[in-house]
Every structure is written in structure tokens, then in C-alpha cells.
Amino acid sequence: MGLLTLHASLHENFHFTPGLANLSQAFLQWEMDEDLSLASRLKRCNSALEAQTLHGRVLSAHKGDRYLANLAIQMHGRRGDVAKARSVFDGIARPNVFSWNSMLLAYAANGHLEEAERIFQGTLLRNIMSYNLMMLVYTKSFYVEKAKSIFDTMPDRNLESWNAMIKANAECGHLIQAKDVFDRMPERDVISWNTMIAAYVRAENTQEAKAMFDDMPEKGIVTWNTVLSACNNDVDATHAVLQQMPEWNVVSWNTALTTFADNGQLFATVDLFERMPEKNAVTWNAMIMAYAHNGHLALSKALFHKMPRPDIVTWNTMLKVFSSFGHCKNVYDTMPGWNVVSWNIMLAAYAQNGHILEAEPMLGAYAWAGHVEEVRIFFDTMPERDSAAWSAVISSVSNAGKVKCAIFLMVTMNLEGFDVDEITMISILAGCSEKGLLEECRWYLLAMTNDYGLVLIEEHIWVIIDCLERSEHKEKFPKVSPLVYSSKNVH
């Protein structure tokens, strides 16, 4: 029971003296304010700690309040915590249509297609929003036929339904079907027109995009920016559109800025940058790259230091700038944090300059995280590869537990004419040991002397012993021990 309902019920069923009535009014007003405050916090929460606190309050002090529970589901959905959202949903005694839609939205926004389908199919409490959400789920997963099936079975449709169907077709490149839905719409809004124009722009069908733009009754800034992006870095076309635009926003300025910069028109780029009434991270990054591409590294660096709050994108921009000149390590070391883009830029720089030893720790981190494909790309982009490069990559992959991949690389290394050495073989044996692959360890130990003509060194022996310990097959130790210790090749 909500507080407003409770308030009415108390006055209907109980008689209050004037004094007690005032006290009751004050108490209920305090509770209502507390309820509204909690609802407001649930709607705007964006931190993990606050989400945990609010979650606890909804499930304890406000248990049974369906309205607040629905808001809690939405809060967890926004933050990507679908498990917490589901736990709140499961605790609602009688979910209403808003409860089901909130849970559906949480799954939809976080890419949980199967769970969203189960929620949608598991209730008869559906409204037009339920159908629209399910269409967006399918659109996000590029299941246009499933989206169409939902659209066709809807008992009623609104403008959002029609727009969702246009978007579903447009996102999958089905422009004819998208235009058919557009033509059949009983009414259209700016989203309908913008979706179609953007679809034609993405397909590089500028003729249809222009025709649609000309037919559009009212053109907003988003529409103009869509047409501006269709100019495809053509300076004259960009300039012509800009002159026709009734207003510019930061997106318009940035599009013009990047167009002039990409065409090497540095003076025009600088002029635009200095005249911009508002700048965002995209603006600063574009200008920094413009200076760098025109050989003005000092100006690029100076502009970076003037930027109010450099984000990770800006740092990566500077990293890329300096990598072109072979000086990116200092930038990398001073960055407040890194992401996969940062690592890719560094690996590309190392690869182009053949600095395999400096890259080895980063390669190991990549391989350990399961990004073996990135390690392979790094290796493939190296202009020249020597035995040291092969050994470093094999070591990185093996240390990350990808022993089969390491073995494949070693065989490939040999086939390409590079000799497998004792150090490379340590990586292979260590990888087998880590996985407890005793037989493989024995096989490569024999292959060392018989196939590769290598000598046994102390490190090989300790790896074999370690493998025996890990595999818990100490009874096989006598079979290996004579081979290891009787070898006259041990150094």
C-alpha cells in the first residue's frame, strides 16, 4: 500500500483528536517526503555504493512498496547489474505491467536477449511499451524478422512502434522495407525522418537522402547534422551545407573542423577552433591530431596541456601522435590509466619499430587475458621478425597458459627457417608443466635432442621435475629420471 493510500485509509477508518491529527499529519508528511526522496535517489543513482545502499533500503524498510521496487529494477538495469534487478523483481509479490517492463528494459539494455524473450513471453501483463521494448531488443541483435513478427502481432501501435520498425529495417540495411514502413505510417515525427535520412547516408545513397531531406516539413539541428555528415569530408559540400544551416551546435562545429583538418586545411581548422563557442573532447582531439598530421608536434603537445580535463580518448590521441614519431613510451608512462586502445597503440608502435623485448610484458598481459588474436596481429604487423621476436611471442603465449598456441607458433617458427633454441624450448616445457601435461613434456624433451639437436640445460630439468609434481604422477619419475640425469648433454 502506498503512503497516499495509507493516509486516506487512516482518516477514513480512524477518528483523530485535533492534536493527534496534527501529529499524524506531520508523521505521514515526513514519511511521504522520505518516500519521495528515496524515489528521486533511485532515479538518479549512478554509483555502485549508493546503489547498494538504496537496494538494501528498498528490500528492508520499504519492503512491499511496488513503486520503489520498480524504480530499483530500473536503477540496477541502468548500471548493468541485471542480477540485482532480477532479485528485486523476484521479490515483488504482485508485479504489475511496469514491473515486467522494467525487468524487460533491464535485460534489453544489457544485451540479454534470451532472458528478455522469457520475460516477454512469461506474462500476459503487456502494454504497448512491452511490444516496443521487445522490438528494440531484436533490432539491437539485428533480428529484423523477429522484430517484424512483434510489430505484426501488436494489438495496437503508436508512433514509437512505427519508428522502431523503421529502425529495425534501417539498422539491417533493408532500406526498401524501411521506406515501405515509413510510407505506411499514419503520422510521422522528426525521429521518423531522421532515421530514414541517416539510413540513406550510411548506405551512401546521397540522392535519396537529399530527396528525403527536401521533403521533410521541419528540419531540426539533428537532421542538418545528419546531412552534414553525408558530405563525406568534401570541403565544398560541407561549406555549402553549413551556410544553409539556421544554427550550429557543437556537433556541427566538430564535423566542419574534422573535414577541414582531414583535407589538410590547417589555417581554416585553427580559425574554426578559435571561433567555436563551445568545445568538447572531440573538438580538442581533432585539433590535436590536426597539428600532428601537419608536422606541428610542439603545437599539438601545447594544445594538449591547455585542455581542461583530458580524458582517456585524449590521452590515446596523444599516444598515437607521439607513436608516429617514435616517442610514445614517455606519454604511456605518464597516463593516469590505460584501456585496450592504449595497449593497441603501444603494441603497434613496438611492432613497427621492432622493439619486441620492450613489448614482451604487454604481450604477456594480452595473452593472459585471452587476447591471443591481438598478440598474433602484433606479430604479423612487425616489418621484420627474428628469432628473438619469435621466442618473445612464444614465451608470452605460453606463460598465459595457451600452450597449444605456443606449440603451433614454435612449429611455424621452424617452418619459416628460424631455429628453435633452448630458451624457446623452456617456454614450451613450462607451458606443458603448468597444465600438468606430463606426456607432452616427455615428448618435447626427447624432441629437443633427437629433432632439434639441442643440449639440455639445468632449467629444462627443473621444468620436468615441476611437471611431475604438478601431474601427481611421481611413479613415472624413474622413467624420466634416467633420461634426464644420465644425459651427457646436461650443462
C-alpha positions as a printed Julia matrix, in Angstrom:
491×3 Matrix{Float64}:
   0.0     0.0     0.0
   1.45    3.4    -0.99
   1.66    6.21    1.55
  -1.02    8.29   -0.13
  -3.42    5.32    0.02
  -2.43    4.65    3.62
  -3.02    8.29    4.5
  -6.56    8.22    3.08
  -7.32    4.89    4.77
  -6.27    6.14    8.21
  -8.55    9.16    8.03
 -11.44    7.07    6.75
 -11.28    4.38    9.42
  -9.99    6.2    12.5
 -11.1     9.26   14.47
  -8.28   11.64   15.43
  -8.43   14.37   18.02
  -7.19   17.72   16.63
  -3.83   17.39   18.36
  -3.29   13.82   17.31
  -4.49   14.63   13.83
  -1.8    17.29   13.5
   0.8    14.84   14.81
  -0.45   12.18   12.42
  -0.36   14.65    9.53
   3.23   15.6    10.4
   4.3    11.97   10.71
   2.67   10.95    7.43
   4.09   14.01    5.68
   7.56   13.09    6.92
   7.13    9.53    5.62
   5.85   10.8     2.28
   8.84   13.16    1.95
  11.16   10.26    2.82
   9.43    8.11    0.19
   9.74   10.81   -2.47
  13.38   11.43   -1.56
  14.17    7.73   -1.93
  12.35    7.6    -5.27
  14.35   10.59   -6.5
  17.63    8.98   -5.46
  16.7     5.71   -7.17
  16.01    7.6   -10.41
  19.33    9.45  -10.48
  21.69    6.93   -8.8
  24.89    6.27  -10.74
  27.35    4.92   -8.17
  27.84    1.34   -7.01
  27.98    2.26   -3.32
  24.78    4.3    -3.4
  23.03    1.59   -5.46
  23.9    -0.97   -2.8
  22.58    1.3    -0.03
  19.33    2.06   -1.85
  18.89   -1.62   -2.73
  19.05   -2.51    0.95
  16.55    0.17    1.95
  14.03   -0.92   -0.68
  14.23   -4.55    0.46
  14.09   -3.76    4.19
  12.45   -0.52    5.33
  10.27   -0.27    2.21
   9.64   -3.92    1.53
   6.34   -4.4    -0.26
   6.4    -0.96   -1.94
   5.99   -1.95   -5.58
   6.6     1.55   -6.92
  10.02    1.8    -5.25
  10.83   -1.78   -6.26
  10.15   -0.9    -9.9
  12.49    2.08   -9.61
  15.15   -0.16   -8.05
  14.88   -2.55  -11.02
  15.37    0.38  -13.38
  18.34    1.64  -11.34
  20.13   -1.71  -11.5
  19.27   -2.02  -15.19
  20.88    1.37  -15.94
  24.0     0.26  -14.1
  24.18   -3.08  -15.93
  23.54   -5.21  -12.84
  20.76   -7.43  -14.2
  21.24  -10.0   -11.43
  20.37   -7.4    -8.77
  17.48   -6.15  -10.88
  16.14   -9.68  -11.13
  16.45  -10.23   -7.38
  14.28   -7.14   -6.76
  11.78   -8.27   -9.41
  11.51  -11.75   -7.9
  10.76  -10.19   -4.51
   7.68   -8.32   -5.75
   4.56  -10.17   -4.55
   2.3    -8.99   -7.38
   4.29   -7.48  -10.25
   2.35   -5.04  -12.38
   2.93   -4.2   -16.04
   5.51   -1.57  -15.05
   7.43   -4.22  -13.08
   7.53   -6.54  -16.1
   8.51   -3.7   -18.43
  11.24   -2.52  -16.06
  12.74   -6.0   -15.99
  12.38   -6.33  -19.75
  14.15   -2.99  -20.21
  16.99   -4.08  -17.89
  17.59   -7.2   -19.98
  17.15   -5.33  -23.27
  19.58   -2.53  -22.4
  22.28   -5.01  -21.39
  22.02   -7.38  -24.35
  20.36  -10.32  -22.6
  18.19  -11.43  -25.5
  17.05  -14.84  -24.23
  16.14  -13.52  -20.78
  14.23  -10.63  -22.37
  12.29  -13.11  -24.52
  11.42  -15.19  -21.46
  10.16  -12.13  -19.6
   8.07  -11.02  -22.58
   6.58  -14.45  -23.19
   6.11  -15.22  -19.5
   3.39  -12.68  -18.79
   0.05  -11.56  -20.1
   0.59   -8.15  -18.47
   1.74   -6.37  -21.61
   1.09   -2.92  -22.91
   2.28   -1.09  -26.0
   5.6    -0.29  -24.29
   6.25   -4.03  -23.78
   5.95   -4.67  -27.51
   8.07   -1.63  -28.39
  10.83   -2.73  -25.99
  10.87   -6.22  -27.46
  11.19   -4.8   -30.95
  14.19   -2.75  -29.82
  15.75   -5.88  -28.3
  15.52   -7.67  -31.63
  16.76   -4.59  -33.51
  19.82   -4.4   -31.28
  20.57   -8.05  -32.13
  19.81   -7.5   -35.86
  16.86   -9.94  -35.8
  14.71   -7.88  -38.12
  12.28  -10.73  -38.89
  11.56  -11.26  -35.2
  11.05   -7.52  -34.78
   8.6    -7.6   -37.69
   6.77  -10.54  -36.09
   6.27   -8.5   -32.91
   5.15   -5.49  -34.95
   2.64   -7.56  -36.94
   1.08   -9.11  -33.82
   0.72   -5.89  -31.83
  -2.9    -5.28  -30.79
  -2.26   -1.56  -31.09
   0.6     0.64  -32.31
   1.82    4.12  -31.54
   4.37    6.39  -33.17
   7.22    4.71  -31.27
   6.16    1.33  -32.68
   6.37    2.57  -36.26
   9.71    4.28  -35.61
  11.08    1.11  -34.03
  10.13   -0.88  -37.14
  11.81    1.67  -39.42
  14.92    1.48  -37.24
  14.91   -2.34  -37.29
  14.94   -2.4   -41.1
  17.35    0.52  -41.42
  19.89   -0.97  -38.98
  19.98   -4.16  -41.07
  20.35   -2.27  -44.34
  16.83   -3.13  -45.56
  16.17    0.32  -46.99
  13.27   -0.69  -49.24
  11.41   -2.25  -46.31
  12.25    0.74  -44.09
  10.86    3.14  -46.72
   7.73    0.97  -47.06
   7.08    1.24  -43.29
   7.78    4.98  -43.47
   5.27    5.42  -46.3
   2.57    3.49  -44.41
   2.89    5.47  -41.2
  -0.33    7.21  -40.16
   1.8    10.04  -38.74
   5.49   10.91  -38.62
   7.76   12.89  -36.33
  11.31   14.18  -36.64
  12.66   10.77  -35.49
  10.94    9.04  -38.42
  12.51   11.41  -40.94
  15.96   11.41  -39.28
  16.06    7.6   -39.14
  15.39    7.35  -42.88
  17.83   10.11  -43.82
  20.55    8.56  -41.62
  19.91    5.15  -43.22
  20.41    6.58  -46.71
  23.54    8.42  -45.56
  25.05    5.22  -44.13
  24.3     3.46  -47.43
  25.98    6.39  -49.25
  22.76    6.96  -51.16
  23.08   10.75  -51.13
  20.42   11.26  -53.79
  17.67    9.61  -51.7
  18.99   11.27  -48.53
  18.76   14.7   -50.19
  15.28   13.97  -51.56
  14.06   12.89  -48.13
  15.68   15.97  -46.58
  13.99   18.29  -49.09
  10.58   16.7   -48.39
  10.94   16.99  -44.63
   8.44   19.58  -43.32
  10.51   20.76  -40.34
  14.27   20.34  -40.12
  15.95   20.33  -36.71
  19.63   20.55  -35.86
  19.95   16.74  -35.75
  18.67   16.49  -39.33
  21.07   19.17  -40.55
  23.98   17.42  -38.83
  23.0    14.13  -40.49
  23.12   15.81  -43.9
  26.4    17.47  -42.94
  27.92   14.06  -42.19
  26.77   12.9   -45.64
  29.25   15.32  -47.23
  31.95   12.67  -46.6
  34.8    15.12  -45.94
  34.05   17.09  -49.11
  35.1    20.63  -48.18
  32.93   22.42  -50.74
  29.83   20.35  -49.92
  30.4    20.84  -46.2
  30.78   24.59  -46.65
  27.58   24.76  -48.72
  25.53   22.91  -46.1
  26.97   24.99  -43.27
  25.9    28.19  -45.0
  22.31   26.94  -45.23
  22.07   25.78  -41.62
  19.96   28.1   -39.44
  22.03   27.2   -36.38
  25.11   25.2   -35.41
  25.75   23.14  -32.32
  28.98   21.54  -31.13
  28.39   18.53  -33.42
  28.13   20.85  -36.43
  31.34   22.67  -35.5
  33.18   19.38  -34.91
  32.07   17.98  -38.28
  33.33   21.09  -40.05
  36.54   21.06  -38.02
  37.39   17.44  -38.83
  36.51   17.95  -42.51
  38.94   20.84  -42.88
  41.59   19.05  -40.81
  41.34   15.83  -42.83
  41.8    17.84  -46.02
  44.99   19.48  -44.74
  43.44   22.95  -44.41
  45.16   23.79  -41.15
  44.52   27.55  -41.16
  40.78   27.04  -41.66
  40.81   24.38  -38.93
  42.55   26.7   -36.45
  40.17   29.53  -37.34
  37.15   27.33  -36.66
  38.64   26.05  -33.41
  39.25   29.56  -32.1
  35.74   30.74  -33.09
  33.88   27.81  -31.52
  31.59   28.99  -28.71
  31.67   25.53  -27.12
  34.3    22.8   -27.24
  34.14   19.18  -26.12
  36.64   16.32  -26.06
  36.02   15.57  -29.75
  36.95   19.18  -30.62
  40.22   19.11  -28.7
  41.2    15.68  -30.0
  40.54   16.7   -33.62
  42.65   19.84  -33.25
  45.49   17.95  -31.56
  45.54   15.44  -34.42
  45.33   18.24  -36.99
  48.52   19.83  -35.66
  50.25   16.45  -35.52
  49.27   15.41  -39.07
  50.71   18.67  -40.35
  54.02   18.09  -38.55
  53.48   20.54  -35.68
  54.26   18.22  -32.78
  55.11   21.07  -30.38
  51.77   22.81  -31.06
  49.96   19.52  -30.64
  51.62   18.97  -27.27
  50.98   22.57  -26.14
  47.29   22.29  -27.01
  47.05   19.04  -25.07
  48.38   20.76  -21.94
  45.79   23.54  -22.37
  42.89   21.11  -22.44
  40.77   21.5   -19.27
  40.15   17.82  -18.46
  41.9    15.33  -20.78
  40.06   12.01  -20.86
  41.32    8.59  -21.92
  40.43    9.34  -25.56
  42.6    12.47  -25.5
  45.49   10.61  -23.87
  45.21    7.93  -26.54
  45.2    10.66  -29.19
  48.47   12.0   -27.81
  49.84    8.48  -27.58
  49.06    7.94  -31.26
  50.58   11.3   -32.17
  53.86   10.52  -30.43
  53.91    6.93  -31.68
  54.21    8.32  -35.21
  57.46    9.96  -34.14
  58.74    7.04  -32.08
  58.39    8.8   -28.71
  55.25    7.25  -27.22
  56.76    5.46  -24.2
  57.01    8.66  -22.12
  53.38    9.52  -22.84
  52.29    5.97  -21.98
  54.14    6.06  -18.65
  52.52    9.36  -17.61
  48.95    8.33  -18.49
  46.59    8.15  -15.48
  45.09    4.93  -16.87
  45.03    2.73  -19.93
  42.48    0.82  -21.96
  42.66   -1.64  -24.84
  43.14    1.23  -27.33
  46.19    2.43  -25.38
  47.73   -1.04  -25.44
  47.0    -1.49  -29.14
  48.72    1.82  -29.96
  51.78    0.81  -27.93
  51.92   -2.66  -29.45
  51.62   -1.21  -32.96
  54.46    1.21  -32.18
  56.64   -1.58  -30.81
  55.85   -3.76  -33.82
  56.69   -1.08  -36.37
  59.98   -0.34  -34.66
  60.87   -3.98  -33.98
  61.11   -3.44  -30.21
  59.97   -6.93  -29.3
  61.69   -7.12  -25.9
  60.01   -3.92  -24.67
  56.66   -5.29  -25.82
  57.03   -8.68  -24.15
  55.41   -7.76  -20.77
  52.45   -6.2   -22.58
  52.15   -9.21  -24.87
  52.1   -11.44  -21.81
  49.28   -9.4   -20.29
  47.32   -9.64  -23.53
  47.8   -13.37  -23.83
  46.99  -13.9   -20.15
  43.7   -12.06  -20.65
  42.89  -14.39  -23.53
  43.56  -11.86  -26.3
  45.75  -14.22  -28.34
  44.39  -12.73  -31.59
  45.83   -9.31  -30.64
  49.19  -10.95  -29.99
  49.05  -12.54  -33.44
  48.12   -9.2   -35.06
  51.03   -7.52  -33.28
  53.37  -10.2   -34.52
  52.04  -10.1   -38.09
  52.47   -6.31  -38.32
  56.17   -6.41  -37.45
  58.16   -5.35  -40.52
  60.87   -7.91  -39.7
  60.9   -10.93  -37.39
  63.96  -12.61  -35.96
  64.48  -15.49  -33.54
  64.25  -13.13  -30.55
  60.86  -11.91  -31.74
  59.57  -15.46  -32.18
  60.85  -16.5   -28.76
  59.3   -13.48  -27.04
  55.85  -14.12  -28.53
  56.02  -17.86  -27.79
  57.05  -17.1   -24.21
  54.19  -14.61  -23.76
  51.59  -17.03  -25.07
  52.96  -20.0   -23.14
  53.16  -18.08  -19.86
  49.49  -17.19  -20.29
  48.62  -20.89  -20.35
  47.96  -21.02  -24.12
  50.35  -23.94  -24.59
  48.76  -25.31  -27.79
  49.05  -21.91  -29.41
  52.67  -21.66  -28.24
  53.46  -25.07  -29.76
  51.82  -24.04  -33.04
  53.94  -20.87  -33.09
  57.12  -22.88  -32.43
  56.38  -25.26  -35.33
  55.6   -22.29  -37.6
  58.81  -20.6   -36.49
  60.8   -23.66  -37.52
  58.98  -23.99  -40.85
  59.83  -20.36  -41.66
  63.53  -21.15  -41.3
  64.22  -19.97  -37.75
  65.99  -22.35  -35.4
  64.29  -23.35  -32.18
  66.74  -22.73  -29.32
  66.99  -23.85  -25.73
  65.24  -20.71  -24.43
  62.24  -21.24  -26.69
  62.01  -24.85  -25.54
  61.92  -23.73  -21.89
  58.73  -21.79  -22.7
  57.15  -24.85  -24.31
  58.11  -27.19  -21.47
  56.98  -24.65  -18.86
  53.62  -24.31  -20.59
  53.15  -28.09  -20.57
  54.19  -28.2   -16.92
  51.7   -25.51  -15.94
  48.92  -27.64  -17.45
  50.26  -30.87  -15.94
  50.87  -32.37  -19.41
  53.5   -34.93  -18.44
  53.49  -36.94  -21.68
  53.85  -33.79  -23.76
  56.75  -32.71  -21.56
  58.48  -36.06  -22.16
  57.79  -35.86  -25.9
  59.3   -32.37  -26.3
  62.22  -33.3   -24.06
  63.05  -36.14  -26.46
  62.4   -33.92  -29.48
  64.93  -31.4   -28.18
  67.84  -33.77  -28.63
  66.51  -36.01  -31.42
  64.8   -33.47  -33.71
  66.23  -30.06  -32.88
  69.74  -31.11  -31.81
  69.61  -29.03  -28.65
  71.51  -29.57  -25.44
  69.77  -30.0   -22.1
  70.36  -27.24  -19.59
  69.5   -27.13  -15.92
  66.29  -25.13  -16.48
  64.87  -27.94  -18.65
  65.42  -30.46  -15.88
  63.73  -28.33  -13.24
  60.72  -27.81  -15.53
  60.38  -31.59  -15.96
  60.57  -32.11  -12.21
  57.98  -29.39  -11.7
  55.73  -31.09  -14.26
  55.99  -34.39  -12.37
  54.99  -32.68   -9.16
  52.03  -30.94  -10.77
  50.76  -34.05  -12.55
  50.92  -36.1    -9.34
  52.46  -39.0   -11.25
  55.58  -39.42   -9.2
  55.6   -43.12  -10.06
  56.7   -42.1   -13.55
  59.68  -40.24  -12.17
  62.09  -43.22  -12.52
  61.19  -43.45  -16.22
  62.12  -39.82  -16.8
  64.91  -39.5   -14.28
  67.44  -41.71  -16.09
  66.79  -39.85  -19.32
  67.36  -36.53  -17.6
  70.23  -37.28  -15.31
  72.16  -39.76  -17.36
  72.28  -37.42  -20.36
  75.82  -36.32  -21.04
  74.41  -33.2   -22.67
  73.31  -31.63  -19.41
  75.21  -28.36  -18.85
